[in-house]
Amino acid sequence: MPSNPHPSDSEQRPVRGALLKKLSGDEGMFALGASVARVVQLADSDDQGTQSLAYYVLSDVALTQKVLRLANTPTYRAAGGTAVTTISRAISLLGFDNVKTTAMAMLLVDTLANSRHAHSVRIELEAALCASLVGREMARLSVYQGAEEAAIGALFKNIGALVVASHEHALFREIGVLAAAGKVTEAQAALQVLGCSYDSLSAAILHEWKIPDVIVRALAPLPPGPCKPAAGRQEWMRQVVSFSMETARLLARRLGADSAEGRALEQRYGAALNLDQDRLAQLFATVSRDMDSLLESLQMGVQADPDDGGPGLPGVLAQAAMGAGEAPQGSHPSGKPHNARELLLAGVQEVTQMRAGGHGKVNDIIQAVLETLYRGMGFRFATVCLKDVRSGQYRARVAFGERHAERQAGFVFPSAAGDDLFHLAMQNNADLMIADASAPKIRALLPEWHRRLLPDARSFIVLPLVVNSVQLGLFYADRALPAPEGVPPDETSLIRALKGQVLVALTPGS
């Protein structure tokens, strides 16, 4: 062990710098950092925040499936409720901050879970996931604004240990052996082997990822002994982040709140975080239940690591492991899923339940319907256009899919009557299902703005929104390939049922 227990920056930099340089050159870690930074920046600002988070999740098919799987676990799905089939509904059910932190956890798992050293990495991953759930529960009970950032800090508290286990496994094992001998703490062992503590490395990684300082500072270790009530939000976050990781380590060892370690945890944090034995026991039970649901949604399978010589997954992961995934349904060459009818039907049931339960504002209904059309029919771009009376134009208000922001901004056309396809559809209140937009007669009816904005659209739908002869706007969704398979009557009925829910929501007094 070095004679100086607190090496200077110049002493730390060569080891830490070399590791950070290696990580910055790792394509997967670079992409993870960029994704995490983007999700952290998402702010819950009414409908806009929900839309931004939904856009992000939907841009990743695997992430979409995992979030929907989580929303449909027994922990979250309402008893007797219909299946959750849209990300918009999942955000409403799980909560914005929950989905946001869960998305980052899933990104972390996707990047690191398949490491060659799966056993060690997964133990650290399990701790990170569990700590984020503890942090989320503590944030839920907090009086501080922005308390959910504690869950993000808890999730990345051990990112230093995670990346060392994944990228420098020999060093990770050496640190573990030194700490297990009992003569030094893990922090001292890491300092001896790496030249910096795991906490210091975690902070450096988050700095590289441009994570806000308020979160990075929350990773700093606490002094020993019982904690006093925090004087402010930053100190409270620091206490919660440390408490969350210590709790996660106890739960991984299947120790309860009434164990000697659980009582020591209460003695250290009880006064600061307003926790007694009963509250701590309830917290342990809630987090254990939510952890099972999270692992189920991730479908984390058993993967032994011959380099570790370990038995594979820790017990809690082995118990939660599921099959390899959902059976692929397949798609037509156009991109339309073969099971479009089932996906549309699930969407109809979900939207109907939203309205019946009184939980669906007009914007929520519109977004859920648009997402159902986008995913259920395999479109590459989907939007809803509504009339802007002041400007005398129809403007896209919500959009999903490729280049959605750019295309939404350009999806604007005059509300004055015209003889193009869009105005004709609204004037006649006719739902249009165009199988091949390159057909001469169809192309002749496409307005110049559409040909310029979406020159490669080969198949699309237009669903006018007309209430009492008043043209309010339309749904539009397209693909870059023709769709000769068409839309059979049962799917057409379901699409119109979805549109009908929006029309009812738009009708005054409904």
Protein Blocks (a to p, Z undefined) as FASTA:
>chain_A
ZZblbdcfklmmmmmmmmmmmmmmpmklmmmmmmmmmmmmpccehjllmmmmmmmmmmpm
klmmmmmmmmmpmklmcghiacdfbfklmmmmnopklmmmmmmmmmmmmmmmmgfklmlm
mmmmmmmmmmmmmmmmmmmmpcbehklmmmmmmmmmmmmmmmmmmmmmmlmmmmmmmmmn
opacfklmmmmmnopafklmmmmmmmmnopafklmmmmpccdedjddddfbfklmmmmmm
mmmmmmmmmmmnopafkbmklmmmmmmmmmmnopafklmmmmmmmmmmmmmmmmmmnopa
cdddfknopabjafklmmmpccfbdcdebjafkopafklmmmmmmmmmmmmmmmmnopac
fklmmmmmmmmmmmmnopabdcdddddfknopacdfbdcdehklmmmmmmccdfbdcfbf
klmmmmnopacddfblkbmklmmmpcfklmmmmmmbcbdcdddddeehiafbdcddddfb
dcfkopafklmmmmmmmmmmmmmmmpghZZ
